[in-house]
Amino acid sequence: YYCCCFCCRYSCFIVVIIIINIIIQSWPPLAAAWRVLALLLGLKGACVLLASALSGASAANSSGRWWGIVNVASSANLLTNTKNVQLALDPSLSLLSRRQRRLIRQNPGILHAIAAGLHTAIKECKWQFRNRRWNCPTSHTPTVFGKIVNRGCRETAFVFAITSAGVTHAVARSCSEGSIETCTCDYRRRGPGGPDWHWGGCSDNVDFGRVFGRDFVDSSERGRDLRYLTNLHNNEAGRITVAAEMRQECKCHGMSGSCTVRTCWMRLPSFRAVGDVLKDRFDGASRVVYANKGSNRASHRADPRHLQPENPAHKLPSSRDLVYFEKSPNFCSYNGKTGTQGTSGRTCNSSSPALDGCELLCCGRGYKTHVEKVTERCHCTFHWCCHVSCLNCTSTQTLHQCL
């Protein structure tokens, strides 16, 4: 009898703690207050461990949850420089899985690169789709991109590819800049290279970026289904694109700039070049189905043998192609269930027959026109030294907005 009562009370206590932690994790200010209260009551250790375990499990089961660090990552949650490196108790890091936190601990300075890569990826996504019905909307939710990540459409494929590419690109660049303690420039290219040039300089370490990106980004994926395989495939497609777009850069040496000898190294592409390639891959993305090739277990990495084109007449998707498995939702109107914002209020081009034209962007609903005055700085003149003077020019612009 006493054992049953003890077990019942203990179970109720655990349930209450779990419910409290679920509530506080959804609201960071309340989470901070809970930590202070737990410290005062002497429950800090147990509650923080339980909250960490719950958030880690949630991150492990939620694709793209780690993207949320872009909203809260700052200098306040960097790793300490002590011998026993510890992660600060910050709401942003609770979005990471246990493996992701361990990778950050093992690579001091890399958290800034990850956050910078995410910022760049989001900015590029918005630019690439600025004239589309889906214009890559973001929010301050943990998933950043909203409910679109729970689907398997083309837009989802691009989001996974561009964010994976952003991390790889930023980490590789940070290595060559000396911002990460565990990596440096790629010095494997040394010595003779050609008749009038040789390898040297500081090549961007794209191999370290790819390996870290695979370990960090892919660790948030769990499952053995089609969604799991497509997410891993698109993650890898983003990383491959960064590596494939690497370019040789050289510096001339010689008397009076004669360029008799050149020193060359490998440089990362601009992220705009990466975005352009992935946008082309988006337009030509392959719709796939799961094909069991004699194994019921999906490997940790995406296996192309399990992804077959839905149309047997189409070619197999390559490692650089983006893949998806369901149609895109209707982005014309607001739909809370699918998380689409609609195109009402969007600015369109009345003279364009393309996707940014009012007919297509407004989905045939029509548009309204209004005129507004815009004041900009113009006729700027540089005065030695060192002052710039400008005039204010006012112009009239005609804007069209979807109904």
Secondary structure, 3 states (H helix, E strand, C coil): CHHHHHHHHHHHHHHHHHHHHHHHHCCHHHHHHHHHHHHHCCCHHHHHHHHHHHHHHHHHHCCCHHHHHHHHCCHHHCCCCCCCCCCCCCCCHHHCCHHHHHHHHHCCCHHHHHHHHHHHHHHHHHHHCCCCCCCCCCCCCCCCCHHHHHCCCHHHHHHHHHHHHHHHHHHHHHHHHCCCCCCCCECCCCEECCCCEEECCCECCHHHHHHHHHHHHHHHCCCCCHHHHHHHHHHHHHHHHHHHCCEEEEEEECHHHCCCEEEEEEECCCHHHHHHHHHHHHHCCEEEEECCCCCCCCCCCCCHHHEEECCCCCCCCCCCCCEECCCCCCCCCCECCCCECCCCCCEEECCCCCCCEHHHHCCCCCEEEEEEEEEEEEEEEEECCCEEEEEEEEEEEEEEEEC
